[in-house]
Amino acid sequence: MGKEAGMSIAGEGPSGKVGRLLEMAEELGEFVESAAARGGTLREVERGAFDRLLKMGHAVVEQFLTLQGNGDLGETAANEGQTLYRSAKPVVRPLRTIFGQHVFSAYVYRKRAHPHTPIVFRPIDVRMSLSPGRWSHLLEEFTQLFCIDEAYAPAAEAFERIFRQRLSVDTLEQVNCRMGGEAAEFLDRLGAPPAAEEGELLVATADGKGAPMVKADALRLRCFEERPSRPGNRRMATLAGVYSVDRHVRSPEQIVAALFRDVREEPESADVRPEPCHKRVIARFPEVLEDVDETQPISGSILALTWAAREVEQRRRPGQPLICLMDGQPSLWSDVEACLGTVPEQDRLHILDIVHVAGYVWRAAKVFHPHREHQEAFVRERLLRILEGDVKGVITGLRQMATRRRLSGTGRKEVDTVCGYFTTHAHRMQYDQYLAAGCPIATGVIEGACRHLVKDRMERSGMRWTQTNAQAMLNIRAVHQSSYWDDFHQQRVAKHAESSQTYSSLLDQLTPLAG
């Protein structure tokens, strides 16, 4: 905000600051009247009014800080048999808020009288529930709203344009890293949503997405991961999601029409597709756990699906179907069995994503037909049969076509790959039953998360991440995209206040200044 907004007005008393606020309000009114008289633009008035409101906000915070007093509880303070010793003089405490830089002075307390021993109690900090750092909670929240969607440098520039404060990229990154750890803890401790707000079916889904890393971090645990589909210094993050949804019965013809985006008139009475309820998504990179004797690598999919298993355990009602919905990656299905195998087998339904199935049918179509029109007809017919439950018939037909046409080399290999994929997953492709039961058969939720949670922020031109910073960013984005942003920040403030509860009873002895 510039030097004026950053200046402390600690020399004024509370009543003087109130008078200054009234003057600033009058100046704002005069500014508006002047702009109207001379034909000022709306943009000019908006910017000028907002800048003046920022200065007023700065004065308000200064007054609030002054009214806290100096935190003096006496030379010593007794707390549950322990004696704390006051600092010889008030300690200067810098604080940056959304309105600018502030500085206030207050006494602090230590377990020993020596001035170089650690400070254990800051009465004014505890009374105001300040963040452990030098930024206010709201400033941290606002800046990260910029950072979760933009690179740090453009985020800092955008924040400066709006709030007139210049923030360093390093500081933004440090705040992100600290907040990311808190976001991971928040996601791990989320309680079950109200049962009345849940859908009929519970769905667990997972997928992988790579993020570009600095070379040193890209090489760590590489042998433990799936071979990356794209070259370069990438690390694979596993995304897991859990949500509930009501049943939605559809026909195979409706699914084919949706996949081909056929335009048709829907009757006004057509059922509206139910929305996912309480969708929660996380992303995890592989980690190395330090054991007593050795280090143990843990895959990102195990970490993500372990989180999903906790979600399922606390959200699933007795007898409620659990749908495991994913693409065909074998390691993910193995980890699903390992992590979600506690759910009774009769209550678990494994479904292969129909969009990936369609992709394999297209691969076969391109082997048999060179023209798009014929390829599309081929895909429509086979997809409809698959959705009607005739997977084995489609496999047999593809093999017979390859034999009759005497396919060899690349073409035959492609058909064998498609048939092998369908054979491996045939027990997860009983779509006639899934559709009749109203089950979802596409992984749109987790595919969207791969795009919105990872790709849109992590894969911009020239970006390279350390794993620690990448994980922190994904944690914060997961909180935001799971619609828990406000809950998370309210809990952050409460948690920081709770960490200071050891000496909070001493605040009863603190007398703030009168207004």
ZIHUKA-V538199 format. One record per run of one state. SS is the DSSP state (A for helix, B for strand, O for the rest). FROM is the first residue (numbers start at 1). TO is the last residue. Records with the same first field share a line. If there is no record, write none. Layout:
SS: FROM-TO  FROM-TO
//
This chain:
O: 1-2  7-13  38-41  68-75  80-81  87-90  98-99  107-108  111-118  122-122  129-134  136-136  148-151  164-168  189-194  198-200  214-214  220-221  225-233  246-251  260-276  285-286  291-294  299-299  316-321  327-329  341-344  353-353  369-371  388-390  405-408  425-425  429-430  437-443  459-464  466-466  482-484  499-500  510-515
A: 3-6  14-37  42-67  123-128  137-147  152-163  169-188  195-197  215-219  222-224  252-259  300-315  330-340  345-347  354-368  372-387  391-404  409-424  426-428  431-436  444-458  467-481  485-498  501-509
B: 76-79  82-86  91-97  100-106  109-110  119-121  135-135  201-213  234-245  277-284  287-290  295-298  322-326  348-352  465-465
//
